[in-house]
Amino acid sequence: MTKTILITGASTGIGKLTAIYFAKKGWNVAATMRTVEKGKDLLSFTNIKLFALDVMDEGSIKQAIDNTISAFGNIDVLFNNAGYALVGAFEAMDQNQIKKQFDTNVFGVMNVTRAVLPHFRAKKDGVIINTTSMGGLITFPLYSVYHSTKWALEGFMESLQFELKPFNIKVKNIEPGAIKTEFENAIDYVSTKAYDNYTHQAHKNMLDSYKTAPTAEVVAEKVWQAANDGSYRLRYPVGGQGPLLLFMRWLLPLSWFTKMVRSQVEKGIKN
Ligand SMILES: NC(=O)c1ccc[n+]([C@@H]2O[C@H](COP(=O)([O-])OP(=O)(O)OC[C@H]3O[C@@H](n4cnc5c(N)ncnc54)[C@H](OP(=O)(O)O)[C@@H]3O)[C@@H](O)[C@H]2O)c1
């Protein structure tokens, strides 16, 4: 039987390229997004259907899941991918910005996961794949709140895998390094005078890493591997410097690793 993946945040970037990748491999794809008009070009694939889904709106999540099951009869893989980054000086961020970051990157993933679980549990089969980040296991300056959402996801999923295993539901985290998508354009950047000297240069240095970053195709390939390898492997580092940095973080004492990050990200900052 033809398999089906439901993807969140499929309007651009990793979600969109993953939708195309799976469609070309013959899967049915429920490409979900906040604004379905953005996904019109995906409709050139007859096995892709677009459904409205905002990860912060539980009604839209239920509707999109019901629509996917009606259209394709089943969901085999949920790909929790939607997300964005709030970046800058923590002191300058207000509660609404921080709440929106957690609502999207953490509670959004929890909302969609909880909504799909009864379907997976009933058929004793399913794979939950999440785009966390290399930033779910290591940190860089200015991303304190973004990192805390991705670290939360890593912990959430690492624990969740235990109770889902008896139902044959697999949990997998895709951990990309810098990837060329709309991500950098969607960054919500915040600073204030007292921090500007540090934040502006560090932000520029961080953005420079996107210049040589690979495209989202490499992530789509990794999602394909995670969806099809049949294993209970949890972590899949991918893309650019990501896998190497995660290996170095594992290898080195934190103080050495932090020194290495500073030497790159704080280049050109005068104290
Ligand atoms: N690119 C990187 O360097 C990188 C590295 C590590 C991890 N990641 C993670 O990869 C994931 C995908 O990012 P990307 O790089 O592909 O960036 P992107 O091109 O900006 O795509 C982000 C997607 O998330 C969607 N989205 C945002 N808020 C949403 C909400 N409330 N409900 C539903 N969809 C929402 C966006 O939809 P709209 O079009 O409606 O805005 C868009 O489709 C994110 O979780 C990100 O944190 C990215």
Ligand as a Chemical Component Dictionary entry (heavy atoms), coordinates in Angstrom:
data_LIG
# 
_chem_comp.id                   LIG 
_chem_comp.type                 NON-POLYMER 
_chem_comp.pdbx_formal_charge   0 
_chem_comp.three_letter_code    LIG 
# 
loop_
_chem_comp_atom.comp_id 
_chem_comp_atom.atom_id 
_chem_comp_atom.alt_atom_id 
_chem_comp_atom.type_symbol 
_chem_comp_atom.charge 
_chem_comp_atom.model_Cartn_x 
_chem_comp_atom.model_Cartn_y 
_chem_comp_atom.model_Cartn_z 
_chem_comp_atom.pdbx_ordinal 
LIG N1  N1  N 0  17.547 26.340 8.105  1  
LIG C1  C1  C 0  18.349 26.030 9.121  2  
LIG O1  O1  O 0  19.541 26.428 9.152  3  
LIG C2  C2  C 0  17.842 25.150 10.223 4  
LIG C3  C3  C 0  18.788 24.525 11.063 5  
LIG C4  C4  C 0  18.346 23.719 12.096 6  
LIG C5  C5  C 0  16.990 23.523 12.285 7  
LIG N2  N2  N 1  16.088 24.139 11.468 8  
LIG C6  C6  C 0  14.662 23.895 11.721 9  
LIG O2  O2  O 0  14.081 23.411 10.529 10 
LIG C7  C7  C 0  12.679 23.669 10.537 11 
LIG C8  C8  C 0  12.273 24.204 9.182  12 
LIG O3  O3  O 0  12.923 25.420 8.950  13 
LIG P1  P1  P 0  13.448 25.880 7.509  14 
LIG O4  O4  O 0  14.913 25.993 7.603  15 
LIG O5  O5  O -1 12.857 25.059 6.446  16 
LIG O6  O6  O 0  12.883 27.377 7.494  17 
LIG P2  P2  P 0  11.714 28.067 6.644  18 
LIG O7  O7  O 0  12.024 27.945 5.188  19 
LIG O8  O8  O 0  11.551 29.420 7.236  20 
LIG O9  O9  O 0  10.433 27.176 6.948  21 
LIG C9  C9  C 0  9.748  27.249 8.181  22 
LIG C10 C10 C 0  8.356  26.737 7.997  23 
LIG O10 O10 O 0  7.675  26.758 9.264  24 
LIG C11 C11 C 0  6.399  27.313 9.047  25 
LIG N3  N3  N 0  5.771  27.830 10.263 26 
LIG C12 C12 C 0  6.204  28.811 11.089 27 
LIG N4  N4  N 0  5.308  28.991 12.083 28 
LIG C13 C13 C 0  4.302  28.105 11.867 29 
LIG C14 C14 C 0  3.081  27.803 12.527 30 
LIG N5  N5  N 0  2.681  28.470 13.623 31 
LIG N6  N6  N 0  2.297  26.806 12.022 32 
LIG C15 C15 C 0  2.658  26.134 10.904 33 
LIG N7  N7  N 0  3.779  26.406 10.221 34 
LIG C16 C16 C 0  4.585  27.374 10.698 35 
LIG C17 C17 C 0  6.617  28.369 7.983  36 
LIG O11 O11 O 0  5.367  28.707 7.422  37 
LIG P3  P3  P 0  4.994  30.146 6.793  38 
LIG O12 O12 O 0  5.404  30.047 5.342  39 
LIG O13 O13 O 0  3.533  30.252 7.004  40 
LIG O14 O14 O 0  5.772  31.181 7.554  41 
LIG C18 C18 C 0  7.519  27.587 7.032  42 
LIG O15 O15 O 0  6.767  26.717 6.246  43 
LIG C19 C19 C 0  12.432 24.621 11.708 44 
LIG O16 O16 O 0  11.887 23.879 12.791 45 
LIG C20 C20 C 0  13.833 25.117 12.056 46 
LIG O17 O17 O 0  13.933 25.469 13.424 47 
LIG C21 C21 C 0  16.477 24.943 10.437 48 
# 
loop_
_chem_comp_bond.comp_id 
_chem_comp_bond.atom_id_1 
_chem_comp_bond.atom_id_2 
_chem_comp_bond.value_order 
_chem_comp_bond.pdbx_ordinal 
LIG N1  C1  SING 1  
LIG C1  O1  DOUB 2  
LIG C1  C2  SING 3  
LIG C2  C3  SING 4  
LIG C2  C21 DOUB 5  
LIG C3  C4  DOUB 6  
LIG C4  C5  SING 7  
LIG C5  N2  DOUB 8  
LIG N2  C6  SING 9  
LIG N2  C21 SING 10 
LIG C6  O2  SING 11 
LIG C6  C20 SING 12 
LIG O2  C7  SING 13 
LIG C7  C8  SING 14 
LIG C7  C19 SING 15 
LIG C8  O3  SING 16 
LIG O3  P1  SING 17 
LIG P1  O4  DOUB 18 
LIG P1  O5  SING 19 
LIG P1  O6  SING 20 
LIG O6  P2  SING 21 
LIG P2  O7  DOUB 22 
LIG P2  O8  SING 23 
LIG P2  O9  SING 24 
LIG O9  C9  SING 25 
LIG C9  C10 SING 26 
LIG C10 O10 SING 27 
LIG C10 C18 SING 28 
LIG O10 C11 SING 29 
LIG C11 N3  SING 30 
LIG C11 C17 SING 31 
LIG N3  C12 SING 32 
LIG N3  C16 SING 33 
LIG C12 N4  DOUB 34 
LIG N4  C13 SING 35 
LIG C13 C14 SING 36 
LIG C13 C16 DOUB 37 
LIG C14 N5  SING 38 
LIG C14 N6  DOUB 39 
LIG N6  C15 SING 40 
LIG C15 N7  DOUB 41 
LIG N7  C16 SING 42 
LIG C17 O11 SING 43 
LIG C17 C18 SING 44 
LIG O11 P3  SING 45 
LIG P3  O12 DOUB 46 
LIG P3  O13 SING 47 
LIG P3  O14 SING 48 
LIG C18 O15 SING 49 
LIG C19 O16 SING 50 
LIG C19 C20 SING 51 
LIG C20 O17 SING 52 
# 
